[in-house]
Amino acid sequence: IQIARCFEATRQRCCRLEQDGRRAREQLARVEAERAALEVKLKHARNQVEVEMKKRHRAEAELEKQERKLQLVFESLMQEPWGSREQCSVLSALAGRRFGAALVPGRRSSAVDESCQSLLSHSDISYDRTEDDVVRC
């Protein structure tokens, strides 16, 4: 009778361990599916960041090009011989208020909101993919 009780206790323990193993495998499957979904989201986010960085670089290049054009137009208007003294003073005042940042070489236009610069700065983004490699046992 004692041997039968031991066998029954062992059988019940094996059943509990089997159920625990089944639950652990189910949980592992759910976590792996979630990880795969997050990896896809990460890949899409990285691609989107790359696209946005390219757009930003193109926009910054276009901004610099337009600022150079504006500078040339301003300098041309200031050097016109037919321009009156009043016209020069109006242009100077206009340049000081509205175009001051654009007309100073190396400075950005005041129309660009730089409050999110740290969020958008490509220098803050690390593309080190070594963290993506998961060591599997």
PEDA-V431668 format. One record per residue. SS is DSSP state (H for helix, E for strand, - for the rest). PHI is phi in radians with two decimals (999 if undefined). PSI is psi in radians with two decimals (999 if undefined). Layout:
ss=(SS	SS)
phi=(PHI	PHI)
psi=(PSI	PSI)
//
This chain:
ss=(-	H	H	H	H	H	H	H	H	H	H	H	H	H	H	H	H	H	H	H	H	H	H	H	H	H	H	H	H	H	H	H	H	H	H	H	H	H	H	H	H	H	H	H	H	H	H	H	H	H	H	H	H	H	H	H	H	H	H	H	H	H	H	H	H	H	H	H	H	H	H	H	H	H	H	H	H	H	-	-	-	-	-	-	H	H	H	H	H	H	H	H	H	H	H	H	H	-	-	H	H	H	H	-	-	-	-	-	-	-	-	-	-	-	-	-	H	H	H	H	-	H	H	H	-	-	-	-	H	H	H	H	-	-	-	-	-)
phi=(999	-1.13	-1.13	-1.10	-1.12	-1.10	-1.08	-1.15	-1.10	-1.15	-1.08	-1.13	-1.11	-1.08	-1.09	-1.10	-1.11	-1.12	-1.13	-1.06	-1.09	-1.11	-1.11	-1.13	-1.15	-1.13	-1.12	-1.06	-1.09	-1.12	-1.16	-1.14	-1.14	-1.13	-1.09	-1.09	-1.12	-1.18	-1.12	-1.12	-1.08	-1.10	-1.08	-1.13	-1.12	-1.11	-1.11	-1.13	-1.07	-1.09	-1.09	-1.15	-1.13	-1.11	-1.08	-1.11	-1.09	-1.12	-1.14	-1.15	-1.11	-1.15	-1.07	-1.08	-1.09	-1.18	-1.13	-1.13	-1.08	-1.08	-1.07	-1.12	-1.10	-1.06	-1.10	-1.12	-1.16	-1.22	-1.71	-1.11	-1.23	-1.39	-1.21	-1.41	-1.08	-1.13	-1.08	-1.10	-1.18	-1.13	-1.10	-1.12	-1.12	-1.10	-1.13	-1.18	-1.48	-1.64	-1.90	-0.94	-1.20	-1.29	-1.58	-1.62	-1.03	1.50	-1.83	-1.51	-1.13	-1.27	-1.30	-1.52	-1.45	-1.71	-1.13	-1.81	-1.00	-1.17	-1.29	-1.77	-1.15	-1.24	-1.30	-1.48	-1.67	-1.82	-1.84	-1.22	-1.62	-1.15	-1.24	-1.33	-1.31	-1.80	-1.40	-1.88	-1.60)
psi=(-0.69	-0.69	-0.72	-0.71	-0.73	-0.76	-0.71	-0.74	-0.71	-0.74	-0.75	-0.70	-0.75	-0.71	-0.77	-0.76	-0.66	-0.75	-0.74	-0.74	-0.72	-0.78	-0.71	-0.70	-0.69	-0.76	-0.72	-0.75	-0.74	-0.76	-0.69	-0.67	-0.72	-0.73	-0.74	-0.72	-0.71	-0.61	-0.69	-0.77	-0.72	-0.74	-0.77	-0.71	-0.73	-0.73	-0.72	-0.71	-0.75	-0.76	-0.79	-0.63	-0.71	-0.74	-0.74	-0.76	-0.73	-0.73	-0.70	-0.69	-0.73	-0.69	-0.81	-0.70	-0.79	-0.63	-0.68	-0.72	-0.78	-0.72	-0.77	-0.74	-0.78	-0.83	-0.67	-0.76	-0.62	-0.46	0.02	2.26	-0.48	-0.18	2.37	2.89	-0.64	-0.72	-0.74	-0.73	-0.65	-0.78	-0.70	-0.77	-0.73	-0.74	-0.66	-0.68	-0.92	-0.77	0.19	-0.85	-0.62	-0.47	-0.16	2.08	2.42	-0.12	2.61	2.73	2.47	-0.22	-0.29	2.17	1.97	0.21	-0.41	0.30	-0.75	-0.50	-0.55	-0.10	2.18	-0.29	-0.33	-0.18	2.25	2.28	0.42	1.98	0.14	-0.50	-0.34	-0.41	2.08	2.19	2.13	2.46	999)
//
